[in-house]
C-alpha cells in the first residue's frame, strides 16, 4: 500500500513538474510552424507565460492572405487531462463579407483527452453551444441568433431550424 502511494505521489509530482516547467512559448512557436503549413497564420501577437499556460494579446489571424480575425486576449491552459482556450473580444476581419461585423465577446473551448471539444460563445450574433467531434471530423453548433443574423442569406443557408434556435453542422 505504501509503495502504491509512493508511485501515485511520484506520478502526480512528475505531472506537476511537467505542467509548471512546460516551455509554453516554444510549443506555441512550434504550433505556429505547423499551422503555417496549412496557411493559418497568427500575426503580431504578444506572448505572456503564465503558471499553467500561455496568454496571447492583440493577435491577428490570417487564413491564406485574408485577415480572418483579430482578438484582444487568448488564454490557453494545458494541463494534459483538461485543456482550455478562452478568447476575448474577437472581431471578424472585414474581408470576410458574409461574417462582416461579427464580434465575439467571449468564446471558450474545452478539451478532455479522448472526448469531444466543447465550444461556447457569446457575441453580437447571439449565443452558441456545441461540440467538435475529432473522431467523426464534425462540428455541431446550436445557435440562438439575434434578428440581424437571421437577415443574412449566406449564413442562413448553413443553419437548420431546430427547437430553440438553429443548428450548424459541418464535416471537415
N, C-alpha and C positions, 0 to 999 in steps of 0.2 A: 504494500500500500504506500509506504514512504517513497519507494522507488518510482511508482506511478505519479505521485505528487511532484517529485523532482523533475520527472520528464515533462509533465504538463507545465510546470513552472518555467522550465528551460525553454520550451517552445513558445510560451507567452512572452518571456523576456526577449527571445530572439525576434519574434514578430514585432514587438515594441521597438527594438533597436532598428530593425529594417525600416519601419514606418517613420521613425524620428530622424534617421540619418539618410533617408532616401534622397538621391540627387534630383530633386523635382525639376530644377531648371534644365538640367541635362536631358531628362526624359522628355520635357516639353520640346526642346530643340530637336530631339530625335523624332518626335511625333510630327513636327513641322516638316522635316525632310520627307517622311513617309507620305504625309498629306499632299505635299507639293508634287509628288509623282502622280497624284490623282487630280492635279490642278486646283486644289483647295489651299489657299494661302491666307495665313494670318499676318497682318502687317501693322507695324508701329505700336505694338502692344508693349506695355511696361510690366515686367515681371516682379513679383514680390513673393519670396519664400515665406511660408507660414509653418507652424509646428507640425501640422498634419496634412499639408497640401501646398497649394500654389494659388496666388491671386494674379489675375491679369487686369490691367487697367487701360482704357482708351484704345482698344484694338479695332482693326478693320478686317473684315472677312471678304476675300475675293474668290469667286468661282470662275476660273479662267481669267479673263481680263475684265470681268464685270464685278463692280463693287456690290456685293450682295447685302452686306450689313455693316453697321458699326455698333459697338457696345461700350458701355461705361465700365462695367465690372463683371468679371467671371471668377467665381470661387470654385476651385477644384479640391475635393477631399478624396484621397485614395488610401483606404485602409485595408484593401485586399478583400475582406469579407463584406464590406459596404463601401460603395464609391458614389460620389455625388458631384454634380456640377450645378451651380446656381448662376444664372445670367441675369444681370440687372440692366435695365434701360437699353434694350436692343432696338435699333432703328433700321428698317429695311432700306437698302440703297434705292436711289431714285431711278436707276437703270432697270430695275425690275418693275415694269409698268403694271403688271397685274396685282402686285402687292404694294404699290406706291402708297406711302403714308402710314404703313403698318408700324406700330410701336408696341413692343412687349415691355411692360413694366418689370415683370419678373417671370423667368422660366426656370423650372427645376427638373433635372434628370437624375434618377437614382438607379443604381445597378447593383444587384446582388449576383455573385457568381452562379452560373447555371440557372439563371432566371431571365426574365424579360427586363428591359429598361423601362421604367415608368416615367411618364412625361406629364408635367402640369405647367400651365402658363396662364398669365392674365395680361391683358393689354387693351388697346383701344378697339380691338376686334371683338372682345368678349372674353370668355374663358375656354380653356380646353383641358381635357384629361385624356390620357391614352397610354399606349404601350408600343414599344418597338420589340418585335419578336425576332431575335437574331437567327434562330434556327430556321424559321419559316421565311425569313427575309421579308417581313411585313411590318408596316407602320399603320396603326389604327388610332385615330384621334376622334374623340367626341367633342364637338364644339357647340357652345351656347353663344350664338353670334349676335352682334349688335346690328341694328337695322341698316346701317350704311354698308356693311359687308354683304348683306343679302341682295344689294343692288349691283353687285359686281358679277356680271355674267360669266367671265372667265373662271372665277373662283367657284361659283355656284355649280358649274358643270362637274366639279370634282367632289362635291358634297352630296350625300344622300340624306334625305329627311328621315329621322328616327324619332322615337318618343323622347321629348325633352330637348331636342336640338337637331344637330346634323352630325353625320359621320363621314370622315375622310379615311379611305383605305388605299394604301399604296404598296405595291410589291416592287422590291428592288433587286 
